[in-house]
Amino acid sequence: MAPYASDDTTTAGEAEEPRTARRRAARYVVPVTVMGVAAATIGLVPALADSGDPDLPEITAAQLIEKIAQSDVEHLSGTVKITTDLGLPNLGGLGSGLLSGAAGSDEEGGSSADPSGRLTELASGTHTLRVAADGPDRQKLSLLENAAEYSLIHDGKDVWGYDSGSNEVYHATVDDADAPGGRGEERPPATPQDFAEEALKAVDDTTSVKVDGTAQVAGRDAYKLVVEPKGSGSTVGAISIAVDHETGLPLKFTLTPSSGGAAVVDVGFTKVSFDRPDASTFDFTPPKGAKVTEGDEQGRDRGHFGKPERGAKSEEDLAKGFDGLTMLGEGWNTVATFDTGSGAGLPTAEAGGDLGGFLGSLGEEVKGDFGTGTVFGTRLVNALITEDGKVYVGTVTKDALVKAADAGK
């Protein structure tokens, strides 16, 4: 395996041709209550399937990134397994309630088939998905559950969500650019390709990229692309992407945290075919007796998959609600900071009673030149709330957050 030795390393400067490798990711500017969702947008798994390493032609990291960027697979079907382990505290139903509430799925009159709430389930646990695509106008994703199934179907102008457990249907008519799989689509990532695109946005001069051998995934021969932060301080250890050697499609995506242990998320095809799916795959008619909710009946401020509806506040407008939103540091160690405007941090156990004690039990008190604060964290995203109401958040360690808060004092 000499062609894939660990010294086959390149930086973003050497791989500057592909557009994907040149874009920097917007770094995790999120409320603490939805850190799990933010973390899920770049998570993946350790250990690619090892059933004998195929012997493939030599390829450089720059060439492999370009191969991903130029992949034009339009027809596929298969099964995807995704396992997410963010290390969130065990709060029973509260954790999932926060995630669903942040997505708006628990609003009065909402539908259990609304994709903006259902797809947040992918932020924790293990799930099996069936996926199918027939060009930009037709896609289907089904979330398989123990005794039920949730399906999201895009067929031309129509988007359908169907929850077989509750027999509820969600329907909306959207522009092509806003449809699932369309260029304007902003749904949570669910396939290895989604995750790969998000991760490669983070490639810059602070990143090492290399080809590290080959693997077989879902019966396909693949190259392994490894992306790593060059310096210390990031919670990201390494990202491994298994890339189909024929089509350039990412087949499996792995993120291991710098703290070690199990991967943060495991996303990979267990079966895949590049034949055109049968047209009937994307046909949908609401079952008899099903409750059908039209998207415009819910009166939400945000549309499908987090995309603002016409007249709704944009992300930029929402960001203006924070006082002095700024970014500190660079690359993988970037920290977003803003002032909540409250002038105070979280309630203490003494001042806040049971609430203060509960919140304190979820975080860790830290001290620095900035004063006193509380760090809340997952295995990927950490957030620091100071006693004067400032928030620092990023995919960095607790110590890196404290240093950022000291520097921003």
LUMNUZA-72847 format. One record per residue (C-alpha): z, y, x; residue in one letter; residue number from 1. Coordinates in steps of 0.001 Angstrom, whole numbers, plus 500000, padded with zeros to 6 digits. Each point is the difference from the previous one (the first is absolute). Last residue first. Example, Ala and Ser with C-alpha at 12.3 -4.5 7.8 and 13.67 -1.06 7.14 Angstrom:
# residues 2
R        Z        Y        X   r     k
R   507140   498940   513670   S     2
R   500660   496560   498630   A     1
# end
This chain:
# residues 409
R        Z        Y        X   r     k
R   527727   540157   487823   K   409
R   496606   498380   500186   G   408
R   500611   498483   503428   A   407
R   503363   498596   498898   D   406
R   498416   498580   496831   A   405
R   497224   498427   502042   A   404
R   502513   498487   502413   K   403
R   501985   498572   497067   V   402
R   496813   498561   498501   L   401
R   499066   498383   503327   A   400
R   503461   498420   500209   D   399
R   499587   498514   496511   K   398
R   496677   498467   500967   T   397
R   496581   501287   498968   V   396
R   497567   499335   497170   T   395
R   500787   503436   498596   G   394
R   502409   502186   498034   V   393
R   502140   503074   500677   Y   392
R   501675   501726   497027   V   391
R   501950   503262   500005   K   390
R   502795   500532   497467   G   389
R   502670   501739   502090   D   388
R   501964   496791   500624   E   387
R   496914   498309   501398   T   386
R   497856   497378   498294   I   385
R   498370   497568   502457   L   384
R   497216   497650   498936   A   383
R   498769   496740   501530   N   382
R   496787   498080   499287   V   381
R   499151   496581   501466   L   380
R   502921   497583   499854   R   379
R   501423   502097   497183   T   378
R   502241   502967   500440   G   377
R   502423   502567   498730   F   376
R   501622   502233   502606   V   375
R   502825   502333   498958   T   374
R   500765   503364   501553   G   373
R   502457   502011   502065   T   372
R   499330   503053   502159   G   371
R   496593   500996   501394   F   370
R   501272   499543   503577   D   369
R   500590   496387   499068   G   368
R   501953   497719   497694   K   367
R   499090   496890   498031   V   366
R   501331   498383   496812   E   365
R   498258   496790   499026   E   364
R   498453   499379   496598   G   363
R   500331   497749   496965   L   362
R   503820   500069   499934   S   361
R   499944   503796   500098   G   360
R   497913   500087   496840   L   359
R   502572   497852   498196   F   358
R   502985   501974   501307   G   357
R   498438   503303   498968   G   356
R   499182   498637   496570   L   355
R   503515   498564   499562   D   354
R   501652   503313   500825   G   353
R   497641   502723   501189   G   352
R   502376   502256   501878   A   351
R   502083   497381   501807   E   350
R   497258   497362   500269   A   349
R   497650   502697   501250   T   348
R   497272   501535   497853   P   347
R   496573   499986   501685   L   346
R   498877   503060   501945   G   345
R   500470   503629   499133   A   344
R   497998   503220   499934   G   343
R   498105   498686   496995   S   342
R   496626   501256   501199   G   341
R   498861   496438   500766   T   340
R   498899   501210   503422   D   339
R   497106   498166   501620   F   338
R   499342   497764   502964   T   337
R   497256   497532   500860   A   336
R   500476   498034   503221   V   335
R   497140   498954   502292   T   334
R   500997   497294   502476   N   333
R   496868   497891   499459   W   332
R   497813   502899   501031   G   331
R   501690   503305   500591   E   330
R   503331   501784   499719   G   329
R   501169   502108   497067   L   328
R   498075   500591   496767   M   327
R   500913   502866   497683   T   326
R   500827   500618   496332   L   325
R   501639   503434   499899   G   324
R   501860   499878   496661   D   323
R   498790   497213   497775   F   322
R   498328   500837   496688   G   321
R   496879   500869   501981   K   320
R   499549   496256   500515   A   319
R   499340   499627   496276   L   318
R   497157   502501   500191   D   317
R   498503   498166   502975   E   316
R   500328   496679   498186   E   315
R   498032   501536   497127   S   314
R   501642   501109   496782   K   313
R   498279   498766   496872   A   312
R   497199   501959   498349   G   311
R   497606   497080   500153   R   310
R   501879   496819   500665   E   309
R   501688   499450   503340   P   308
R   499262   496669   501771   K   307
R   503160   497894   500330   G   306
R   498381   496623   499267   F   305
R   498549   501218   496747   H   304
R   500954   503495   498826   G   303
R   502923   502321   500693   R   302
R   501730   502485   497738   D   301
R   500168   497356   497318   R   300
R   499263   500683   496368   G   299
R   500026   496330   499057   Q   298
R   497180   500242   497465   E   297
R   497416   500923   502648   D   296
R   500211   496516   501519   G   295
R   499352   498213   496718   E   294
R   502627   497447   499028   T   293
R   498954   496743   498309   V   292
R   502628   497710   498452   K   291
R   498496   496521   499834   A   290
R   499685   498296   496613   G   289
R   496694   498328   500795   K   288
R   499240   500140   503699   P   287
R   498520   503205   501462   P   286
R   496432   499274   501192   T   285
R   499277   499676   503710   F   284
R   496926   499005   501999   D   283
R   500375   500296   503775   F   282
R   499867   496304   500860   T   281
R   497170   499585   497476   S   280
R   497602   501444   502586   A   279
R   500488   496920   502213   D   278
R   501244   500937   503447   P   277
R   497421   500666   502745   R   276
R   500609   497661   502934   D   275
R   502184   501299   502821   F   274
R   502710   497406   499462   S   273
R   503675   500200   500985   V   272
R   503068   497783   499836   K   271
R   503449   500557   501564   T   270
R   499198   503660   500566   F   269
R   502710   501960   501725   G   268
R   502786   502522   499609   V   267
R   503385   499406   501625   D   266
R   502396   502937   499942   V   265
R   502884   501193   502171   V   264
R   499669   497059   502337   A   263
R   503058   497892   500696   A   262
R   502253   500815   502927   G   261
R   499500   502779   502512   G   260
R   501444   503526   499972   S   259
R   496569   501381   500945   S   258
R   498746   498814   496623   P   257
R   497189   497457   499654   T   256
R   496940   500974   497979   L   255
R   497337   497437   499260   T   254
R   496696   500192   498128   F   253
R   497762   497119   499031   K   252
R   496337   499696   499039   L   251
R   498691   503384   501160   P   250
R   496252   500084   499225   L   249
R   497725   500313   503043   G   248
R   497413   497777   498283   T   247
R   499305   497288   502565   E   246
R   503053   500072   502305   H   245
R   502458   500403   497119   D   244
R   502708   502321   501319   V   243
R   503642   498868   500326   A   242
R   502093   503155   500280   I   241
R   503218   500091   502026   S   240
R   502350   502982   499842   I   239
R   502743   500360   502578   A   238
R   503578   501241   500285   G   237
R   500149   502763   497400   V   236
R   503497   501490   499759   T   235
R   498854   502695   502419   S   234
R   502257   501404   502735   G   233
R   498321   498524   503047   S   232
R   496573   500765   501428   G   231
R   496519   498498   499862   K   230
R   500034   499155   496279   P   229
R   498161   496711   499415   E   228
R   496759   498865   498328   V   227
R   498856   496379   500474   V   226
R   496552   498813   498895   L   225
R   499696   496233   499556   K   224
R   496444   498669   499670   Y   223
R   499144   497677   497121   A   222
R   498437   496653   499137   D   221
R   500258   499297   496252   R   220
R   501737   497042   498308   G   219
R   502466   502248   498182   A   218
R   500961   501515   503362   V   217
R   499060   498406   503316   Q   216
R   501099   501838   503119   A   215
R   498717   501821   503069   T   214
R   501441   501628   503082   G   213
R   501726   503313   500601   D   212
R   497493   502828   499632   V   211
R   501753   503225   500978   K   210
R   501163   503356   498672   V   209
R   502725   502164   501557   S   208
R   501044   503079   498037   T   207
R   501472   503400   500909   T   206
R   496494   501431   500472   D   205
R   499169   499255   496352   D   204
R   499849   497054   497592   V   203
R   502015   500733   496857   A   202
R   496971   499933   497706   K   201
R   499508   496420   501200   L   200
R   503091   498946   498050   A   199
R   498751   501297   496650   E   198
R   496570   498393   500348   E   197
R   501569   496716   501081   A   196
R   502353   499967   497012   F   195
R   497206   500423   497474   D   194
R   497836   497394   501797   Q   193
R   502863   497465   499976   P   192
R   500213   500394   496205   T   191
R   502522   501706   497696   A   190
R   500274   503640   501014   P   189
R   501584   502294   497382   P   188
R   497413   501800   497863   R   187
R   498387   503156   501322   E   186
R   496359   499738   498898   E   185
R   497737   502955   500716   G   184
R   497385   497925   501804   R   183
R   499960   497338   497320   G   182
R   501836   496673   500316   G   181
R   502001   500684   496858   P   180
R   498143   502804   498214   A   179
R   500541   503654   500846   D   178
R   496633   500651   501666   A   177
R   498189   498115   497220   D   176
R   501538   502248   497346   D   175
R   502634   498401   497801   V   174
R   500475   498486   496568   T   173
R   503458   498623   499421   A   172
R   501516   496922   498396   H   171
R   503441   498382   500162   Y   170
R   500521   496728   498140   V   169
R   503234   498322   498920   E   168
R   500467   496311   499203   N   167
R   503557   500173   501393   S   166
R   499614   497097   502433   G   165
R   496204   500249   500131   S   164
R   500175   503491   501519   D   163
R   496485   501458   499953   Y   162
R   498731   503108   501827   G   161
R   496486   501157   499233   W   160
R   497901   502606   501787   V   159
R   496694   500961   498386   D   158
R   497194   502142   501400   K   157
R   498261   497089   501719   G   156
R   502237   496928   499786   D   155
R   503349   500394   501746   H   154
R   502471   497262   499106   I   153
R   503740   499852   500719   L   152
R   501631   496723   499030   S   151
R   503663   499050   499585   Y   150
R   500757   496329   499563   E   149
R   502772   498034   498338   A   148
R   502329   497021   500362   A   147
R   500928   500126   503669   N   146
R   497934   503052   500952   E   145
R   496448   500457   501272   L   144
R   498877   503566   500669   L   143
R   496299   500228   499159   S   142
R   497613   502458   501656   L   141
R   496488   500584   498681   K   140
R   497187   502161   501296   Q   139
R   496692   501215   498602   R   138
R   498148   503258   500591   D   137
R   500140   500326   503801   P   136
R   498379   496606   500665   G   135
R   501001   496730   498353   D   134
R   503623   499448   500970   A   133
R   502576   497282   499328   A   132
R   503696   499639   500756   V   131
R   502638   497440   499065   R   130
R   503456   501062   501093   L   129
R   503086   498015   500989   T   128
R   503273   501844   500479   H   127
R   503020   499774   502295   T   126
R   502838   502506   499861   G   125
R   499933   503787   500082   S   124
R   497537   502910   499895   A   123
R   497460   497928   498024   L   122
R   501962   500774   496839   E   121
R   498727   503581   500334   T   120
R   496743   498634   498548   L   119
R   501519   499713   496532   R   118
R   501041   503631   499646   G   117
R   496789   501897   500672   S   116
R   498083   497030   498573   P   115
R   501148   500700   496399   D   114
R   500251   496581   498304   A   113
R   503710   500374   499185   S   112
R   498945   503066   498019   S   111
R   501890   503272   499862   G   110
R   501438   501404   496800   G   109
R   503078   501354   501716   E   108
R   499356   500212   503728   E   107
R   500898   496860   501920   D   106
R   496680   499603   501787   S   105
R   500074   503452   501598   G   104
R   499363   498877   503553   A   103
R   503368   501313   501098   A   102
R   501582   498174   497076   G   101
R   498405   496749   501059   S   100
R   501305   500389   503548   L    99
R   503448   501081   498844   L    98
R   500178   497172   497496   G    97
R   498967   497487   502623   S    96
R   502947   501066   502120   G    95
R   502431   500141   497077   L    94
R   499229   496505   498709   G    93
R   502317   498327   502495   G    92
R   500965   502472   502685   L    91
R   499487   497765   503037   N    90
R   499489   502500   502808   P    89
R   496394   500432   501160   L    88
R   498967   497977   503045   G    87
R   496322   500861   499611   L    86
R   498928   496390   499585   D    85
R   496623   499896   498225   T    84
R   498025   496796   499468   T    83
R   496367   500134   498885   I    82
R   497787   496991   499303   K    81
R   496348   500636   499186   V    80
R   497672   497663   498099   T    79
R   496247   500353   499957   G    78
R   496865   501654   498783   S    77
R   497392   502033   501799   L    76
R   496919   502150   499568   H    75
R   499630   503476   501488   E    74
R   500631   499337   503685   V    73
R   498721   503010   501945   D    72
R   502025   499841   503226   S    71
R   499030   502998   502142   Q    70
R   503564   501240   500574   A    69
R   501240   496492   500762   I    68
R   497216   499416   502534   K    67
R   500746   503399   501546   E    66
R   503601   498945   500525   I    65
R   498718   496769   501567   L    64
R   497643   501846   502332   Q    63
R   502773   502312   501197   A    62
R   502324   497034   500554   A    61
R   497375   498251   502112   T    60
R   498133   496830   498998   I    59
R   499336   496688   501778   E    58
R   498205   497363   497959   P    57
R   502171   497600   497956   L    56
R   501749   496713   500845   D    55
R   502214   499217   497005   P    54
R   503788   499736   500472   D    53
R   501358   496897   498333   G    52
R   501883   499952   496720   S    51
R   502265   502963   500623   D    50
R   500284   502229   496985   A    49
R   501072   503447   501170   L    48
R   503608   500407   500955   A    47
R   501599   503203   498901   P    46
R   499244   501764   496768   V    45
R   498947   503427   498525   L    44
R   501307   503455   498936   G    43
R   498224   503343   499964   I    42
R   500212   501186   496417   T    41
R   503040   497823   499368   A    40
R   502194   502388   501962   A    39
R   499136   502835   497671   A    38
R   500787   497819   496983   V    37
R   503379   499047   501468   G    36
R   500761   503605   500872   M    35
R   499699   500847   496316   V    34
R   503548   501172   499340   T    33
R   500108   501907   503312   V    32
R   497306   502375   498824   P    31
R   496807   499760   502041   V    30
R   498185   501664   502871   V    29
R   498990   496767   501762   Y    28
R   497739   501125   502786   R    27
R   496543   501144   498973   A    26
R   497963   497637   502121   A    25
R   497816   501281   502800   R    24
R   496254   499507   499743   R    23
R   498098   499083   503132   R    22
R   500034   496218   499694   A    21
R   498395   499993   496571   T    20
R   497159   502225   501106   R    19
R   498870   497423   502549   P    18
R   498676   501709   503165   E    17
R   503320   500934   501615   E    16
R   500869   496574   501336   A    15
R   500735   501076   503571   E    14
R   502052   502988   498843   G    13
R   501707   497807   497430   A    12
R   501378   497924   502844   T    11
R   498679   496761   501439   T    10
R   501396   496726   501228   T     9
R   498324   496834   501192   D     8
R   502925   499463   502406   D     7
R   501636   497603   497512   S     6
R   497309   497362   500545   A     5
R   497360   499556   497304   Y     4
R   496984   499225   502204   P     3
R   502202   497618   502013   A     2
R   500594   497637   497098   M     1
# end
